[in-house]
Amino acid sequence: MQDIPLWRRMLKAVLASLLTVVLLSAFYLAVIMGNPHKEEGEGGMAALEQPLLSALPAPVTIREQSQLSQLRAAFPAPMMAAMNSSAMALVEGACRDVPFENGLARTVTLTYRTAEGGIITVESIYPARALSLVGKGDYTLSATAGLTLAGYRSVRMENDHAVRMHAQGAEALYVVTLPALSAQALRTLTSTLQLQ
């Protein structure tokens, strides 16, 4: 067995390092470029100026679609929810405060079940600058473009069993997590999502 020359091993190490830098740069560029707004000028400075909140007296929880107005009343921005969908049924919903910066942010989390038993979560997060609350989890950025969520372009991430898309609106962030399904099934499920 012949030894690999030192210069060749060093060249491989340098090329591997450069490839890593290029891939990391592409990831961050995709996140920044894909960090969506409906129109130029929305979000931006307005998102940075959104005030933090005073605490809710208590978390708000619901179990029926007809109770969504309780969550809307507690959330300071438009929230995302499935409307008129026979493809998924609401299991539960909750609005709660979470620590953010030197105050509180607020989230609405809606959990739906598909006819096949799959679980879908739709999360609305206020303020729109609270990207740290989205978290990376075990998801990696997908080469597939994210679908439109209630008129906003989304960034798609995935792991072995789920797809997560997140979009940034002028007032809130939106995160949708679905089972790993076909492109058509994902499009059908996300097409029912609207802001209210």
N, C-alpha and C positions, 0 to 999 in steps of 0.2 A: 504494500500500500504506500502510495507516494504522499509525502507531506505537502500541504498547501503552503505556498510561499507566504511570507509575512506580509508583503505588500498587497497580496490578493485578499488576505483576511482583513487588513486595515481598510481596503477599498470597500469590502462588503459591509463593514461596521459603519463607515461614513455614509454609504448609500442607504442603509437601514435607518440611520439617524435622520437623514434628509427626508426619507419617505414618511417617517413619523411626524416630522414638522409640517410637511405638506398636508398630510391627512388631518392633523389637528387644526391647521389653518382653514382647511376646507370645511371642517365641522363648524368652527366658530363663524366663518363667513356665511354658511348656510343658515345658522341660527339667527344671525343679525339680519341678513337679507330676507329671511323668511319670517322675521318677527313682524307680523302683519298689522296693517291698519286699513280700514275701508278706503280711505282716500288720504292722499298726502295732506299733512297739516293736522289730521286728527291724532290724538295721543300726544306724543312728543312732550312739549313743555306743559301742556295741560295735565298730563298724567303725573308729571313731577310735582305739580302744585296741588294735587288732590289732598285734602286734609285727612288725617287719621281719625278714627272714630272714638266716641265714648262707648263704654261697654253696654251690651245688651243686658236687660234685667235677667234674662235666662235664655239658654239656647232654645230655638224654635224647631220642633220636629213635626212631621206630617206623615200620613200613611196613605193618603188618597189624592188623586189628581185634582179633585175639587177644592182641596185645601192649599193649592199653590199660592193663592193670594196672601196667605199668612207669611210665606217666605218673601214674596215680593215686597210686602210692607216693611219687613225687617232689613232688606238689602238695599243699599244706597245707590245702586246703579242697575241698568237692565241686566236681568239674569237669563241664562240660557236654559231652555226646557224643551222637551219633545211635545209637540202639539198635534192633536188629531192623528195619533199613530196607532194603528192596529198591530204594528210589528213589535211594539214593546209596551210593557205595562209598568207603571210606577210601583215600586216596592216600598220606598221610603225617601224622605227628604229631610235635610237638617240645615239650619242656619246657625253659625257659631262664630265667635270671635277668636282670633289667634294673635299671639304677640308678633309685632312687626315694627322694626325701627324702634322708636321710643314710645310706641303707643299700640294701637290695635288695628288689625286688618279684619275683614269679615269674609267668610266663605259660605256659599250655598252648595251643598252636595246632594244631587239627586241620583238615586239608584233605580235602574230599570231592569226588567227581566224580559228577554226575548221569548218567543213561542217555543224555541228550541232549548230554553233554559239558560242561555248565555246571560252574563251580567254586564251591564253598561253603566258607567258612572259619568255624570255631567257635572262639572264643577265650575262655579263662577267665583272669582276672587276679586275683592276690592281692597286697595286701589290697583290701578292698572300697572303700576311700577313694581308690584310685589312679585317679581319673577322668582325670587329666592323661595317663595312658598310653593312653586310648582315642583321643584326637586327633580333630580335626574333619575333616581331609582335604578333599576337594572335595565333601563331602556337605552338603545343606541339610535343615533340619527339614521333615518332611512333614506335610501337613494330615491325612493318613490315620493313624489310631491304629496303634500297634505291636501285633503279635500277642503272645500269651502264650508265654513261653519257659520251659519246665519249671516252670510255676506262677507265674512272675514277669511282671508287666506290663512291657512294653518301650516304649522311645522309638524311633520310626522316622525314619530319615534316608534320603535317596536322592540319586542323581545320574542322569545320562542312561542309564547301563547297569547300575546295581546298587542294591540296597536293603540298608541296614545297620540292624539293630535292636540296641539295647543295654539291658541290665537290670542292676540292682544287687541282689544278694542280701545276706544277713547277713554272709557271709564273703568273697565274691568278686564281681567284675564279670563279665558275660558279653556278648560281642559276636558277633553272627552276621551275616555278609555273604553275600548271595545275588544271583544274576542278577535283573534286573528281569523278573518273571514275573507271571502273573495272581494275583489274591488267593487263589483256590482252590489253585493250585500252591504258593504260599508257605505256606499253611496246612498243606498235606499234608507238605511238607518239614520245617517247624518242629515239627510234631506228634510227630516221632520223637525230638526232643531231650529228654534226661533228665539229671538230675544223678546222679553216681555218685562 
